[in-house]
């Protein structure tokens, strides 16, 4: 794709990010309130909740990674794409938190929150690396 197509895609992904954030925060509130324990469920989670959680997780995390490190996306300056990319990675953190809230109902304690904590630490390292990168350098992970 040319730079113009990547810029157009960036605008579309920015709009989609608002929808995805709305979805994952709704999932988080439902999991925190304990509304995910009804009948007709898959792994103790309502099928609709689980499918939406899975789609936003599988769609958000890889897209954020690709926007940061893929050669095609490097045609755009890092300063233009890093906010949206980190936003999609943040979707993964909110999803891991909502899953942790759901698992904590069955398995209380730290093991329920371990994936969210580990992902949060990795996300903070990526965030620091992306925003500490000099604007002249396009090498994200040398």
VEXDREN-20293 format. One record per residue (C-alpha): x, y, z. Coordinates in steps of 0.25 Angstrom, whole numbers, plus 5000, padded with zeros to 4 digits. Last residue first. Layout:
% VEXDREN-20293
XYZ ...
This chain:
% VEXDREN-20293
506749915070 505249915075 504550035069 505550075058 504850195051 505850295057 505650435054 504550455064 505350395075 504750285082 504350305097 502850305093 502950165087 503950105097 503150155109 501850105103 502449965100 503049955114 501649995120 500949895111 501849785116 501549815130 500049825127 500149685120 500749625133 499749695142 498549655133 499049505132 499349505147 497949555151 497349415154 498549365160 498549475170 497349425178 495949375176 495749255166 494249255162 493849395163 495249435160 495149375147 494149475142 494949595148 496149535141 495449535128 495049675129 496449715133 497049635121 496049715112 496449845118 497949815115 497649765101 496849895098 498149965102 498849895091 497849965081 498150095088 499650075087 499450065072 498550185071 499550275079 500750215072 500250245057 500550385055 501750405064 502350275057 502450345044 501650275033 502450185023 502750105035 501350045033 501849955022 502949905029 502149855041 502649885055 501649985062 500449975053 500549825053 500649815068 499449895070 498649815060 499149685067 498549735080 497249785075 496549685066 496849565074 496449625087 495249705081 494749575075 495049485087 494249585097 493149595087 493049445086 493149425101 492049525104 491149465094 491349325098 491049355113 492249315122 492349195130 493249125121 492249145110 490949185115 489449155114 489149195128 489649325134 490949365141 491449485133 490649585141 491749595152 491749745153 493249745149 492949655137 491849745132 492649865134 493849805127 493049765115 492449895114 493849955115 494249865104 493049905094 493250045096 494750035094 494449955081 493550065076 494550175078 495650095072 494850085059 494950225057 496450225059 496550105050 495850175039 496750295040 497950205040 497450135028 497350265020 498750295024 499250155020 498550175007 499250315005 500650245009 500450144998 500050005000 
